[in-house]
Structures are given as structure tokens and as C-alpha cells.
């Protein structure tokens, strides 16, 4: 009554593992470690006379050290 072709089970596609080199990451300028974008981080942008002087991403442990240093 029901054709196997029309009502056959749909096989789930096999998911391939993600290559570690394809995950977006950055190097923290303070500690020098490679961190993934998924981790908490801050973007540092420094301007000099309206021109971009420095742009970097910094991991949260280093960012907390920077905040403590700036409060002193």
C-alpha cells in the first residue's frame, strides 16, 4: 500500500568534526596566548588625532589586570 520509495526513513546527514584551525581565534597581546573568540574578551581601540593607532583583542584575565592598573 505504501511505497518504500515515498515513505522510506530519512537518514540523518553525518556531521563532520570542525577543524581546529577553522575556529576564529586571536592572540592576546599581553599574555601571548591564543584564545578563541567564544571566550570573553574586550576590544581595545586607541585613537590618535582621529586616526586608528592600535586595535587589539585582549582576554578577560589580562583585561582585569589592565583595569586595575588604570585605576591606580
C-alpha positions in Angstrom: 0.0 0.0 0.0 2.7 2.5 0.9 5.6 2.6 -1.4 9.0 2.2 0.2 10.4 4.9 -2.0 7.9 7.6 -0.9 7.8 6.8 2.8 11.3 5.4 3.5 13.2 6.7 6.5 15.3 9.7 6.0 18.9 9.1 7.1 20.5 11.9 9.1 23.5 13.6 7.5 26.8 12.7 9.2 28.3 15.9 10.8 32.0 16.3 10.2 34.1 17.4 13.2 35.2 21.1 13.0 38.9 21.6 12.1 40.6 23.5 15.0 42.2 25.9 12.5 38.8 27.0 11.2 37.6 28.3 14.7 38.2 32.0 14.8 40.8 33.0 17.4 43.1 35.8 18.4 46.4 36.2 20.2 46.3 38.2 23.4 48.9 41.0 23.2 49.6 40.8 26.9 50.0 37.1 27.7 50.7 35.9 24.2 48.3 33.0 24.4 45.9 32.0 21.6 42.3 32.4 22.7 39.1 31.6 20.8 36.6 34.4 20.0 34.0 32.4 22.0 35.8 33.3 25.3 35.0 36.6 27.0 37.3 39.3 25.7 37.4 43.0 25.2 38.3 45.0 22.1 40.9 47.8 22.6 40.8 50.7 20.2 43.3 53.5 20.6 42.9 56.7 18.5 45.4 59.4 17.9 44.1 62.6 16.4 41.1 60.7 15.0 43.3 58.0 13.3 43.4 54.4 14.4 46.6 53.9 16.4 46.0 50.5 17.8 43.3 47.8 17.7 43.6 44.5 19.7 41.5 41.9 21.4 42.5 41.1 25.0 41.4 38.1 27.1 39.5 38.9 30.3 42.2 38.0 32.8 44.6 40.4 31.1 41.7 43.0 30.8 41.1 42.9 34.5 44.8 43.5 35.1 44.6 46.5 32.8 41.6 47.9 34.6 43.3 47.5 37.9 46.4 49.3 36.5 44.3 52.1 35.1 42.6 52.7 38.5 45.9 53.3 40.2 
